[in-house]
Amino acid sequence: MTLFRIFFCFLFSFACTEASAQSLLSHSINSPVLPIDSAIIDSVATYIDSTSEFVSSGFQVGDTVPDFTLFDTGYVAVTLSNVLDDGKPVMLIASSYSCPVSRRGMTQVLPDLVAQFGAQVNFIVVYTEEAHPVTPDWSPYYNGVFTTTENYHDSVLIHQEEYFVQRKQEARLFSSIYNPQTPVLIDGCANEYWRNFGPAPNNAYLLLPSGVVLKKYGWFANEKPQIITDIDSLVIPMGASGIPGTAFTVFPVPAFSQEKIQTDFPGEWS
């Protein structure tokens, strides 16, 4: 075996180990207990992003996110560290029914991503604060009421939820309408996900299995081509046998480098 192949095998082994490493999340942002229906949802301070890009809030590329446990619309607990521990990247997507951009993401972006990468990436939608409730409720992203013309057109006229049961109902409606083929988790009464991973109406994170942010998107619904490119460069398109003998790509080494190892072995190993 040549020195090049020995060196390549070392890099390949290292990259695969990094890709499948267990998550290194530290503390959890919330308690792993399902809130009771009558639990009051905390009010939130208005967050106005003058750029309208929503990339400065929350976590940034290279950060290791904290753990959380949220419940899906069937009341099943989902813990981020457990999802990451299966060795796949995870995409987290913030959404709400009253956000027109979120609705577009559920119809024009997420179905295609799940169809193309659902076996290689775990997609998770998190239902958060309503972005554009009706009067007298203020938008958390605007210093006043901002229901939007799209919501009037689509008859999506809902109030900001005051009790957890209301948020559950809206999340269930949202999930039943768009059937995203992926878990829809419900943010807690203290808006733990929104406060830590936002504030933002439709941001998204592409996480490595270690819990490190590889990519961040201020608007999930607006980034379909870039997301496809980013996931394509991350997953390992190996042959069915899983052994060398065809072209393949491994995770970047180091994780934040844009460089990838690519090779093709037309001949036999020697």
Phi and psi in degrees as a GROMACS rama.xvg file:
@    title "Ramachandran Plot"
@    xaxis  label "Phi"
@    yaxis  label "Psi"
@TYPE xy
-70.6857  161.597  THR-2
-61.2757  -36.0688  LEU-3
-60.6099  -43.5881  PHE-4
-70.6107  -34.8383  ARG-5
-61.4519  -45.3616  ILE-6
-64.9798  -40.6411  PHE-7
-63.7955  -42.7681  PHE-8
-60.8598  -37.9427  CYS-9
-63.1636  -46.8224  PHE-10
-65.0694  -40.6739  LEU-11
-63.0057  -43.9731  PHE-12
-62.9475  -41.0146  SER-13
-64.217  -45.7783  PHE-14
-64.1535  -42.3745  ALA-15
-66.4587  -35.9536  CYS-16
-63.2879  -44.2686  THR-17
-63.1192  -39.3709  GLU-18
-67.3763  -34.2521  ALA-19
-101.305  5.14728  SER-20
-62.6461  147.189  ALA-21
-67.0603  154.981  GLN-22
-65.6056  153.631  SER-23
-117.228  33.2279  LEU-24
-66.4043  145.008  LEU-25
-93.3843  -110.99  SER-26
-75.0501  162.957  HIS-27
-99.4969  143.977  SER-28
-82.7339  -5.68127  ILE-29
-153.737  173.349  ASN-30
-87.181  139.265  SER-31
-81.1443  48.3096  PRO-32
-123.991  131.872  VAL-33
-67.9728  122.013  LEU-34
-62.7515  149.163  PRO-35
-73.4937  156.897  ILE-36
-58.0399  -35.0155  ASP-37
-84.0406  0.348543  SER-38
-61.9839  134.996  ALA-39
-83.073  134.611  ILE-40
-84.2566  130.439  ILE-41
-63.1854  144.41  ASP-42
-76.3637  156.508  SER-43
-121.269  152.211  VAL-44
-75.2898  146.326  ALA-45
-64.0909  133.422  THR-46
-117.494  111.392  TYR-47
-107.985  119.027  ILE-48
-100.246  108.246  ASP-49
-64.088  -21.2168  SER-50
-87.2463  -17.707  THR-51
61.9214  17.2264  SER-52
-98.1481  -24.8504  GLU-53
55.3394  43.5659  PHE-54
-108.204  -14.7584  VAL-55
-87.1688  -21.2605  SER-56
-83.6055  160.9  SER-57
76.2143  -147.48  GLY-58
-96.8887  159.304  PHE-59
-120.149  167.301  GLN-60
-55.6779  130.742  VAL-61
97.6073  -16.9952  GLY-62
-74.6122  146.846  ASP-63
-95.3875  121.204  THR-64
-76.6077  157.563  VAL-65
-79.7335  167.652  PRO-66
-81.8596  162.389  ASP-67
-157.324  157.938  PHE-68
-127.373  115.747  THR-69
-125.232  163.573  LEU-70
-108.442  140.49  PHE-71
-83.3016  -176.823  ASP-72
-70.8863  -9.57844  THR-73
-99.6283  9.85802  GLY-74
68.5214  25.2711  TYR-75
-92.3247  129.999  VAL-76
-72.2486  135.044  ALA-77
-125.566  120.311  VAL-78
-107.151  127.193  THR-79
-56.7747  -45.0345  LEU-80
-61.0991  -35.2097  SER-81
-67.487  -38.4532  ASN-82
-66.1532  -42.3029  VAL-83
-66.3547  -30.6746  LEU-84
-68.6804  -7.57209  ASP-85
-82.2568  1.04573  ASP-86
88.9911  4.57441  GLY-87
-101.934  152.269  LYS-88
-62.7583  158.968  PRO-89
-128.731  136.973  VAL-90
-113.039  122.126  MET-91
-102.366  133.086  LEU-92
-131.342  118.702  ILE-93
-82.9626  137.431  ALA-94
-152.844  161.245  SER-95
-153.662  153.194  SER-96
-63.4364  -33.8695  TYR-97
-80.7147  1.08758  SER-98
-95.9085  110.92  CYS-99
-58.3292  -34.8612  PRO-100
-68.0523  -38.4481  VAL-101
-61.6787  -42.3745  SER-102
-63.1457  -39.98  ARG-103
-64.9504  -38.0957  ARG-104
-63.6872  -33.0235  GLY-105
-73.3852  -23.6476  MET-106
-102.3  -31.5958  THR-107
-110.439  -13.8023  GLN-108
-122.122  -58.7732  VAL-109
-59.5587  -43.5542  LEU-110
-57.7389  -40.393  PRO-111
-67.9188  -39.1351  ASP-112
-66.0602  -42.961  LEU-113
-65.3952  -39.6763  VAL-114
-64.4281  -36.9165  ALA-115
-85.5038  -36.8211  GLN-116
-124.813  8.06992  PHE-117
-59.1607  -26.1159  GLY-118
-81.8864  -14.5925  ALA-119
-114.384  -17.1528  GLN-120
-133.553  138.35  VAL-121
-91.438  116.107  ASN-122
-97.3455  134.789  PHE-123
-135.18  125.922  ILE-124
-97.8848  134.993  VAL-125
-116.811  119.842  VAL-126
-82.5813  119.688  TYR-127
-120.362  -164.293  THR-128
-47.6293  140.244  GLU-129
-64.1615  128.734  GLU-130
-76.5203  -35.1314  ALA-131
-140.08  69.0573  HIS-132
-73.4511  170.004  PRO-133
-86.2901  163.012  VAL-134
-57.3904  141.664  THR-135
-92.8757  12.6939  PRO-136
-80.4647  130.428  ASP-137
-80.8803  150.614  TRP-138
-72.9392  138.296  SER-139
-68.8861  -7.77242  PRO-140
-115.01  11.8345  TYR-141
-150.28  139.812  TYR-142
-80.9109  62.1567  ASN-143
155.849  -169.241  GLY-144
-79.442  131.746  VAL-145
-146.651  82.3034  PHE-146
-79.8522  -27.0704  THR-147
80.5937  146.411  THR-148
-66.467  -32.1545  THR-149
-62.5189  -39.2278  GLU-150
-67.8882  -37.2292  ASN-151
-66.1114  -41.2549  TYR-152
-63.8446  -39.5623  HIS-153
-90.943  0.828803  ASP-154
57.6604  38.1786  SER-155
-100.53  81.8066  VAL-156
-119.127  90.4976  LEU-157
-128.918  154.192  ILE-158
-88.3304  162.78  HIS-159
-66.3785  133.093  GLN-160
-68.6373  137.375  GLU-161
-101.803  -28.4741  GLU-162
-124.659  153.833  TYR-163
-61.1318  -35.5799  PHE-164
-59.7268  -34.2692  VAL-165
-69.366  -40.1863  GLN-166
-66.0762  -38.9254  ARG-167
-59.4887  -44.3671  LYS-168
-63.974  -42.9397  GLN-169
-67.2636  -39.798  GLU-170
-64.5149  -39.3802  ALA-171
-65.2873  -42.3302  ARG-172
-62.2724  -46.465  LEU-173
-56.6555  -46.7027  PHE-174
-66.769  -39.8225  SER-175
-70.0421  -33.618  SER-176
-70.9972  -44.9945  ILE-177
-100.213  -14.5929  TYR-178
40.4762  64.7925  ASN-179
-72.6418  -1.7085  PRO-180
58.0458  29.184  GLN-181
-155.759  154.922  THR-182
-59.9158  140.45  PRO-183
-112.693  107.05  VAL-184
-90.9805  154.406  LEU-185
-109.644  121.12  ILE-186
-61.6075  150.797  ASP-187
-75.9093  176.813  GLY-188
-66.9112  -25.5844  CYS-189
-90.9206  10.1506  ALA-190
53.0895  44.265  ASN-191
-60.6905  -44.4311  GLU-192
-65.6938  -47.7825  TYR-193
-57.8126  -42.9529  TRP-194
-68.4563  -36.7065  ARG-195
-90.6708  -45.8239  ASN-196
-93.582  -9.08994  PHE-197
-115.468  -138.171  GLY-198
-67.986  135.327  PRO-199
-171.843  146.084  ALA-200
-81.2091  -26.8135  PRO-201
-153.872  38.0658  ASN-202
-78.9294  169.437  ASN-203
-150.03  151.164  ALA-204
-126.441  134.81  TYR-205
-103.313  112.54  LEU-206
-104.28  139.599  LEU-207
-71.2892  162.021  LEU-208
-59.0685  -18.0551  PRO-209
-79.1792  -9.90589  SER-210
92.295  6.0414  GLY-211
-84.6825  138.361  VAL-212
-73.8657  114.707  VAL-213
-86.7708  -41.2907  LEU-214
-142.817  149.621  LYS-215
-130.542  140.575  LYS-216
-127.56  124.336  TYR-217
-67.6584  -33.7101  GLY-218
-133.401  102.585  TRP-219
-54.6951  -45.517  PHE-220
-67.144  -19.1271  ALA-221
-97.2305  0.932177  ASN-222
-118.954  24.078  GLU-223
-54.8443  -51.0953  LYS-224
-60.4785  -41.2672  PRO-225
-67.8876  -39.3009  GLN-226
-63.5371  -43.0798  ILE-227
-60.0998  -44.5864  ILE-228
-61.6083  -43.6225  THR-229
-66.1171  -43.8502  ASP-230
-69.1243  -39.909  ILE-231
-56.8353  -38.2275  ASP-232
-77.6875  -9.69979  SER-233
-101.678  -41.005  LEU-234
-74.7016  165.722  VAL-235
-107.777  99.594  ILE-236
-82.9789  66.4197  PRO-237
-82.4367  162.764  MET-238
-66.8016  169.76  GLY-239
-61.0473  -30.4655  ALA-240
-76.4983  -19.8495  SER-241
72.1863  16.8357  GLY-242
-120.504  157.452  ILE-243
-58.7409  158.89  PRO-244
138.282  -6.22244  GLY-245
-144.236  166.748  THR-246
-66.203  140.884  ALA-247
-153.98  164.329  PHE-248
-127.279  139.112  THR-249
-113.902  171.832  VAL-250
-58.2936  151.059  PHE-251
-56.1292  144.633  PRO-252
-129.243  111.419  VAL-253
-70.6677  177.406  PRO-254
-58.5164  -29.7528  ALA-255
-100.238  5.78958  PHE-256
-79.2378  148.532  SER-257
-84.1417  -5.58991  GLN-258
-80.1485  143.686  GLU-259
-128.877  156.74  LYS-260
-93.6879  119.799  ILE-261
-129.489  140.257  GLN-262
-155.511  167.604  THR-263
-145.435  129.204  ASP-264
-109.19  95.3643  PHE-265
-72.6516  -22.0428  PRO-266
-109.125  -163.686  GLY-267
-94.544  160.976  GLU-268
-68.2696  144.748  TRP-269
